[in-house]
Every structure is written in structure tokens, then in C-alpha cells.
Amino acid sequence: MFLFSFSFCAVSKAIDLSTVPSELFINEHLNILQDPSADLSFEHAFKQYTQGNFTKNVNERVSFGFTHDVIWASVLINNSTEKEIKKVIYLDTAWLDRANFFFIRQNKVIETGLIGDTLPFNIRKNRTRMWAQPHTFKSGTTQVLMRFESKDPLLIPLYLSSEEVIENNQIISSYFYGFIYGAFFILLVYNIALSLSLKDARYVFYSLYLLSFLSLNIAYTGHGFKFIWPNNIFLQQWLMIVFLYCYITFGMAFCFEFLKLKVFLPKVYRLRLWIYTGLISVAVLLFIHADQLLAVKVGVALTSLLVVIFMSLGLLALKNGHGMVKFFLPAVLMGAGGAAISAATTWGVIPYNTLLFHSIEVGMLIEMFILALALAFNLKEMDRARLTAEVEAQIDHLTQLFNRRAFAAVVNPQWQLGVRHQQEFSMILLDIDWFKQINDDYGHAAGDAALKSIAGALKQKIRKSDVLARWGGEEFIIFLPNTNKSAAMNLANVIRKIIEETTVLHDGRLLSVTASFGVAGYNEQMKSLEDLIKLADVALYKAKNSGRNIVCEIEEIPEVKNTQAIL
């Protein structure tokens, strides 16, 4: 191999290994040549270097964005000691197709290295997620000439490190990602369980949204290449892009369902199928075109647009009265903020820093937690609404008393317990006299007022242990545990007199109402609660036929035993 004369003109000062810390960020020491043709050979690149065509990387540039250009970089490393020093040139990125290293001493290439996504993970000298090229530096100056190319954003944060430091960094990284992935996994399992049990589209799409981001993160951080598909170059090149488009599509679907656009923005909601079809069509066309760089560019652009769409739809839904947006907007801001910081670091807008570069994971984790909290809050509201609905299903809307179904549900257990312990209990059934005439003469509003007035009088006279319900129409029923028939008769007469003395005010008129009562007491011949109710109903029928506004009782009649259930 023919090499040109080694030149140190117009280059950065060499890094002295005897004075550098255990790990040094070396981008400020680089000299850069950007090759738009992407076809410079090593010999031609080295000639460009000796002719002073490399420029000093004065701004510590790390990112070269989306580019088809090849980046050549040179750094001088001086070992001023007599001992050999082993170091590792470490790239803090997993987005790189190819990186060539040429170690040059005294005009000769003494070692070369090739790393990148285009090679299986298992052939790496250092089995780290990020790219690493070890070299033992002998006494004197060594030039390291490097060639970088990538169809992903070209990011080259370079460190001069040691295997011990890299190992320690990997341990810290393992803790960080262990926490991140553990938190995401817990959220994922929890919401998958909710989606399966509730059959709610919000939980389904949230689970898919979360899973797609988790998969995307595993792909672009290099964890997938290291642990899942170490020998599959095709998957390493394309899976990150696939997961990126899944993240965008499921993010849109989750946004539509979480914001309840069907209710709050129905016109926008009707466009959802067109939007999903458009996203999937764009992804398929890009994959067919097989331009990885273009696919990533479009995906990043759509991801940025996704944040704008989320915020816009959230504000519109909030304007239309959707209260859950108070969770959605800050969640999106946190996720977008983390992504913006990472993007700004990637693009070189702010100085490169490992923590800032990984802001997207932290931001997305906070976003996912806020959204999970919102879904949990929504679940609580749904549960509260369900309980309210169940209570309302048992309550008569007009009188606020138990309805017939609730009465049976409450009294049946007491009946069974009372029968088992041979306790006494009675039943009162009452009916408002001439109720149809009240409705006909004064209107249904007057009838409703009479029902509410009597319900109020009944609630004031019964005990806490008694069970009162509106039995239907103008009938009320009272179950009296630990009460014999004589005591029930006395209570019925007291209530009858109260109703008789009560006047109902309606539209400036005072209306008087009366009620007839049937009373029955439990005896051992009764086989069910229905038998007791039937007996009270027969007594009420007797009261109706005896002039009304009276209390009647009746002894057991033979037909009761064969009576069909009324409940």
C-alpha cells in the first residue's frame, strides 16, 4: 500500500495519553473531511489530510444529520511514556452502518478495524451495544484516521476510554435501562390486562402505543442487536424503522380514542381510517423503495408532526369540554420535551451530553406514567359511574325509595336468616286511595306530589332496620324484622293517621289523601317471602273493599302455599 508523507500541518494538537483522564470526549481534537461523493479511498482521504484539506472540528461537532455523505475524521494520539497503553475508541451511539479505523505510525498502517450495523454483532471485538475499537498505543504518536457512514442520522460522539471504564459505564447503563424497561413492562402488562378485561379501545391502543415505543427503543439503543437478533443484519437495518412507523400509527389511534374524538370532535374522528390508511401506505411505499435514509427522514418528520397533532387535538377537545385532556397535554409536553432535547443533541443544536441524548427515554417514561395515571383515573370514574348506575337501578327516581327489585334483594337474606333463627317479622302493604282520580282531576304532577309526600311520611316513621320500597304505581311496602303482627298493625294505624292528616300543596291547592293498609305476619306455614307478600296483598284487597282508609289483617289462607312468586 502506497502512503503519502505524514504531515502535521494545520491539524489539532495530539492528545497526550499520560495526561488525559480515564475517559476523554475527543470530538474537539478531530480534523474533519466531508465526502459528498462517498467514494474516497483511504489513499485519497489520507492525501487530502496531508494536503491540509481536513478542517479542525472547532465546535466539537457530533451530529452530521441525515446525509449520504461519508465523514472522514483524524485524531493524533501521543504516548509519551515508554510503556504501551491500551485504549478504546468508543462511539456512544448504536446508529451507524460502517466505521473504518486506520491506525498509522511512521507512514504505515499498523492496524485496521471495521465495525457497524452491516456486520453481525457476534464478530465485535468488544461485545458492547455501542461501537468500540480497541488499540494498544506504543510510545510515540499515532494517527487514527476514521471513516463513518450511515443511513440513519450520522452521529459520532467519540470517546478515548478504557475497557474498565466502558465496563463500568455498561453497568450504570444496565441499571438505567433496567429501570426504564421494567417500568415500561409493568405499565404494558397492567394495561394489557385492563384492555382484555374491559374491552376498551383506549387501553388497547395505549398498550400498542407503549409496546411500539418500547420496541423502537430496544432497536435504536442496540439492545435488540445484542440480545435478540445478533446475526440478522436485515432486521438490524429495518426493524427500528418498522417500530417507528408502528409508534406513529398507534400513537394516532390512541390519541383518537383517549380524547374521545367520536364525542368531542366527530368530524375529525370520521377521518381516522383515512389517516391510518395513509400512514400505512406511506410506510409500505418507503419499504418497497428500500431507501433506508428516506424512510428514517419521513419517520422523524411524522414523529415531529405527531406532537403538533396531539397538542392541537387536545386543545380542541379541551375547548369542547373534555376534562381528561388535563392529563393528556402535560403528558405530551413531557414526551415531546424529552424528544426535542434528544433531537437537539443529535443535531448539534446543544452541546452533546449522554444524559441529554437519552432525554427521550426519560420524557417518554414520564409521558407514559401520566397517561397511565389518566387511564387509571378514568377507570376510577367508570367504576364510580357503574356504582352510581347500580344504585340508581335500585332506587325509585320519584320517591327516592327502593324499587321492587332492590326490595327483594335486600329482604330475601333477612327472610332466610329470620326463618333459620325462628324470628318474628311482618309485612305492611299500602295503597293510596282514589289515586287515579287525583291524576284525572289535578294532573299527574299532583299525583307525583302525593307520592313524594307519602314517601317522606313513611321514611320518618319506620326504623332503620325496616325496609321500605315503592312496590309499584301508588303502592308501598314495608318489611318489619323482629316485629309481630300486632305491632305491625299499630304502626300501620299510626301511618294511616299521619297520611290522613297530611295535605299536599300543588299549584296553590291543598289536597288531602288517604291510604288503605294490608298487614300480614310470618307463620311457619309460609315457604317463601312471596307467601308473606301475598297474604299482605289479600289483606290490602280486604281494606279496599271495606271502605278504604283502614288497616286490615288476614289469617293464612290455604291458597297461599300454592301461590306463584310475585317478585
WOTAPE-V878990 format. One record per backbone hydrogen bond with DSSP energy under -1.0 kcal/mol. CO is the residue of the C=O (numbers start at 1). NH is the residue of the N-H. Records with the same first field share a line. If there is no record, write none. Layout:
BEGIN
CO = NH, NH
END
This chain:
BEGIN
15 = 78
16 = 19, 20
24 = 160
26 = 29
27 = 30
30 = 57
31 = 74
32 = 55
33 = 72
35 = 70
41 = 45
42 = 46
43 = 47
44 = 48
45 = 49
46 = 50
47 = 51
48 = 53
49 = 52
55 = 32
56 = 58
57 = 60
62 = 156
65 = 154
70 = 35
71 = 148
72 = 33
73 = 146
74 = 31
75 = 144
76 = 15
77 = 142
78 = 17
79 = 140
85 = 137
87 = 135
88 = 161
89 = 133
90 = 159
91 = 93
93 = 131
96 = 117
97 = 118
98 = 149
99 = 115
100 = 147
101 = 113
102 = 145
103 = 110, 111
104 = 143
105 = 108
108 = 105
111 = 103
113 = 101
115 = 99
116 = 119
120 = 123
121 = 124
126 = 128
131 = 91
133 = 89
135 = 87
137 = 85
140 = 79
142 = 77
143 = 104
144 = 75
145 = 102
146 = 73
147 = 100
148 = 71
149 = 98
154 = 64
157 = 92
158 = 26
159 = 90
160 = 24
161 = 88
162 = 166
163 = 167
164 = 168
165 = 169
166 = 170
167 = 171
168 = 172
169 = 173
170 = 174
171 = 175
172 = 176
173 = 177
174 = 178
175 = 179
176 = 180
177 = 181
178 = 182
179 = 183
180 = 184
181 = 185
182 = 186
183 = 187
184 = 188
185 = 189
186 = 190
187 = 191
188 = 192
189 = 193
190 = 194
191 = 195
192 = 196
193 = 197
194 = 198
195 = 199
200 = 204
201 = 205
202 = 206
203 = 207
204 = 208
205 = 209
206 = 210
207 = 211
208 = 212
209 = 213
210 = 214
211 = 215
212 = 216
213 = 217
214 = 218
215 = 219
216 = 220
217 = 221
218 = 224
222 = 226
223 = 227
224 = 228, 229
229 = 232
230 = 121
232 = 236
233 = 237
234 = 238
235 = 239
238 = 242
239 = 243
240 = 244
241 = 245
242 = 246
243 = 247
244 = 248
245 = 249
246 = 250
247 = 251
248 = 252
249 = 253
250 = 254
251 = 255
252 = 256
253 = 257
254 = 258
255 = 259
256 = 261
257 = 260
260 = 263, 264
261 = 265
265 = 269
266 = 270
268 = 271
269 = 272
271 = 275
272 = 276
273 = 277
274 = 278
275 = 279
276 = 280
277 = 281
278 = 282
279 = 283
280 = 284
281 = 285
282 = 286
283 = 287
284 = 288
285 = 289
286 = 290
291 = 295
292 = 296
293 = 297
294 = 298
295 = 299
296 = 300
297 = 301
298 = 302
299 = 303
300 = 304
301 = 305
302 = 306
303 = 307
304 = 308
305 = 309
306 = 310
307 = 311
308 = 312
309 = 313
310 = 314
311 = 315
312 = 316
313 = 317
314 = 318
315 = 319
316 = 320
317 = 322
318 = 321
322 = 325
323 = 326
324 = 327, 328
325 = 329
327 = 331
328 = 332
329 = 333
330 = 334
331 = 335
332 = 336
333 = 337
334 = 338
335 = 339
336 = 340
337 = 341
338 = 342
339 = 343
340 = 344
341 = 345
342 = 346
343 = 347
344 = 349, 350
353 = 357
354 = 358
356 = 359
358 = 362
359 = 363
360 = 364
361 = 365
362 = 366
363 = 367
364 = 368
365 = 369
366 = 370
367 = 371
368 = 372
369 = 373
370 = 374
371 = 375
372 = 376
373 = 377
374 = 378
375 = 379
376 = 380
377 = 381
378 = 382
379 = 383
380 = 384
381 = 385
382 = 386
383 = 387
384 = 388
385 = 389
386 = 390
387 = 391
388 = 392
389 = 393
391 = 394
394 = 403
396 = 400
401 = 396
402 = 470
403 = 407
404 = 408
405 = 409
406 = 410
407 = 411
408 = 412
411 = 415
412 = 416
413 = 417
414 = 418
415 = 419
416 = 420
417 = 421
418 = 423
424 = 482
425 = 522
426 = 480
427 = 520
428 = 478
429 = 518
430 = 476
431 = 516
434 = 438
435 = 439
436 = 440
437 = 441
438 = 442
439 = 443
443 = 447
444 = 448
445 = 449
446 = 450
447 = 451
448 = 452
449 = 453
450 = 454
451 = 455
452 = 456
453 = 457
454 = 458
455 = 459
456 = 460
458 = 462
467 = 479
469 = 477
472 = 475
474 = 432
475 = 471, 472
476 = 430
477 = 469
478 = 428
479 = 467
480 = 426
484 = 488
485 = 489
486 = 490
487 = 491
488 = 492
489 = 493
490 = 494
491 = 495
492 = 496
493 = 497
494 = 498
495 = 499
496 = 500
497 = 501
504 = 511
506 = 509
509 = 506
511 = 504
514 = 433
516 = 431
517 = 552
518 = 429
520 = 427
523 = 526
529 = 533
530 = 534
531 = 535
532 = 536
533 = 537
534 = 538
535 = 539
536 = 540
537 = 541
538 = 542
539 = 543
540 = 544
541 = 545
543 = 548
550 = 517
552 = 519
557 = 560
559 = 562
560 = 563
END
